[in-house]
């Protein structure tokens, strides 16, 4: 007979979106309260858990944090694996460390993002002008804690007696997300006289539903048919072009507008990045790849 989860974990599990008990999963566990709560809740949900700790070598003593995660895994009957990446020199260290972390993790890894992270992501994407990004992170079993608050993950770790790692980079105001967390979110709470996190997360849910419907409608639109693009509602035409041109990264808004101008006959073609062009001929658009190197 399976052991019953601790009452503190059992109280949170109904709001989590884990896969069925017995499923083998990999959890990204840095050692902070959110990821340690993820580890504990995944174990309480009856999953076959492997915790992966990635050491980015960004600060002295970071290697010791793996020992904290290893000890928790021993207590929770989870497997443990440590990965070291870096060191990183030069600029944009945060982005390169994040890319290295995800490269070291399997694509179906579970992460400990919470509702607070979701709200911050909405504001972060808004500050970057990423309209589609206002729907924030997709809920599901890969992000099973999106309905929980940071206070709850920290409370669970305390209730279970789990040691956690304090990452000072989470307080470094050179990073935009930290300023949103420490400055903008409290300011919004003060102005609105209520906690903005649930409101922002709910708005992301509504926008995600809207995006899904518009994407479904846009999928029926041929982005190479200039006449169809000209006759379609602008929101659908933009989405059709975005789907067509998205490779490793989606095109920016200015690129999409240039393509729509070509479809409307305002120009015979335009640059769409990466050396590629979109050209119009006989009411059809075609994507022209970059010329071979050395060809002028």
BALUMMAR-178699 format. One record per residue (C-alpha): residue in three letters; x, y, z. Coordinates in steps of 0.25 Angstrom, whole numbers, plus 5000, padded with zeros to 4 digits. Layout:
N
ALAXYZ
...
END
This chain:
296
UNK500050005000
UNK500650144996
UNK501050235007
UNK500050355009
UNK500650485006
UNK500950585017
UNK499750665020
UNK500450795015
UNK500750735002
UNK499350665001
UNK498650805003
UNK499350864991
UNK499350744981
UNK497850764976
UNK498350894970
UNK499550834963
UNK499550784949
UNK500450664950
UNK500350544941
UNK499750414946
UNK500450344958
UNK501550244953
UNK501950334942
UNK503450354941
UNK503850504941
UNK505050594942
UNK504950714950
UNK505850834949
UNK506350854964
UNK507250974967
UNK507050964982
UNK506151084983
UNK504751074990
UNK503951064977
UNK504850954971
UNK504950884984
UNK503450884986
UNK503350834972
UNK504150714976
UNK503350684989
UNK502050704982
UNK502450614970
UNK502850504980
UNK501550524988
UNK500850504975
UNK501450364973
UNK502350404961
UNK503650334958
UNK504450454960
UNK505850484955
UNK506350624960
UNK507450694952
UNK508250804958
UNK509050894948
UNK510250974954
UNK510451094945
UNK511751124953
UNK511351274954
UNK511651294969
UNK512651234979
UNK512051114986
UNK511051084975
UNK511550934975
UNK511150914989
UNK509650944986
UNK509550814978
UNK509850744992
UNK508550814997
UNK507750754986
UNK508450614987
UNK508050605002
UNK506550644999
UNK506550534988
UNK507050434998
UNK505950475008
UNK504850474997
UNK505250344990
UNK505650414977
UNK506750394967
UNK507850504966
UNK508750554955
UNK509650674955
UNK510050754943
UNK511150854942
UNK511150964931
UNK511951084928
UNK512751164933
UNK512151284925
UNK513051404921
UNK512651534914
UNK511251594913
UNK509851544914
UNK510251444925
UNK508851414929
UNK508251384916
UNK509451294912
UNK509351224926
UNK507851204924
UNK508151144910
UNK509151054915
UNK508251004926
UNK507150964917
UNK508150904907
UNK508550814919
UNK507150774922
UNK506250684915
UNK505150754907
UNK504050694915
UNK504650744928
UNK503650794939
UNK503950924945
UNK503550994958
UNK502851124952
UNK501751184961
UNK500651274959
UNK501551384963
UNK502551354952
UNK501351354942
UNK500951494946
UNK502351544945
UNK502451484931
UNK501251554927
UNK501851694931
UNK503251654926
UNK502651614912
UNK501851744912
UNK503151824915
UNK503751754902
UNK502551784893
UNK502251634892
UNK500751634889
UNK500651484888
UNK501551474900
UNK500451534909
UNK499751394910
UNK501051364917
UNK501451214921
UNK500551094916
UNK499951024928
UNK500050874928
UNK500850754934
UNK502150824930
UNK501850944939
UNK501050874950
UNK501150984960
UNK500551094952
UNK499351104962
UNK500251114974
UNK500851244981
UNK502251254985
UNK501751274999
UNK501151134998
UNK502451064992
UNK503251135003
UNK502251085014
UNK502250945009
UNK503850935009
UNK503750985024
UNK502650895027
UNK503450775022
UNK504750825028
UNK505450835014
UNK506650915014
UNK506651015002
UNK507751094995
UNK507751244995
UNK508151294982
UNK508551444983
UNK508451464968
UNK506951464970
UNK507051594978
UNK508051654967
UNK507351784961
UNK508151784949
UNK507151674944
UNK505851724939
UNK505051614945
UNK505551644958
UNK505151794957
UNK503851744953
UNK503751654965
UNK504251754975
UNK503851894970
UNK502751884960
UNK501851774966
UNK501851844980
UNK501551974973
UNK500351914965
UNK499851854979
UNK499951994985
UNK499252064974
UNK498151964972
UNK498051924987
UNK498051784983
UNK498951664980
UNK499251684965
UNK499751544963
UNK498451464962
UNK497851574953
UNK499051564943
UNK499051414943
UNK497551414940
UNK497751514929
UNK498851424923
UNK497851304923
UNK496751384916
UNK497751434905
UNK498251294903
UNK496851244900
UNK496751364890
UNK498051334884
UNK497651184882
UNK496451224875
UNK497051324866
UNK498251224863
UNK497151124858
UNK496551224849
UNK497851274844
UNK498251134840
UNK497251124829
UNK497851254823
UNK498851224812
UNK499951324815
UNK500551314801
UNK499151364795
UNK499351514794
UNK497851534791
UNK497451454802
UNK498351524812
UNK497751664807
UNK496351614809
UNK496551544822
UNK496351614836
UNK497651684840
UNK497851604852
UNK497751474844
UNK498651524833
UNK499651554843
UNK499651424850
UNK499651344837
UNK500951424833
UNK501551404846
UNK501251244845
UNK501851244831
UNK503151324835
UNK503451264849
UNK504651174849
UNK505651174861
UNK504951314865
UNK503651374861
UNK503751504852
UNK503551634859
UNK502351724857
UNK503151814847
UNK503451694838
UNK502051644838
UNK501551784834
UNK502551794822
UNK502051654817
UNK500551704818
UNK500951834810
UNK501551744799
UNK500251664799
UNK499551794797
UNK500351834785
UNK501051944792
UNK502451884789
UNK502951764781
UNK503651704792
UNK504351724805
UNK505451674815
UNK504951574826
UNK506251554833
UNK507351454832
UNK507651494817
UNK506251444813
UNK505251524805
UNK503751514802
UNK503451544787
UNK502051554781
UNK501751514767
UNK500451484760
UNK499751504774
UNK500551404780
UNK501651424791
UNK502851334792
UNK503951324802
UNK505351344795
UNK506451284803
UNK507851354805
UNK508851334794
UNK509951234796
UNK511151294803
UNK512151364793
UNK510951394783
UNK510751544781
END
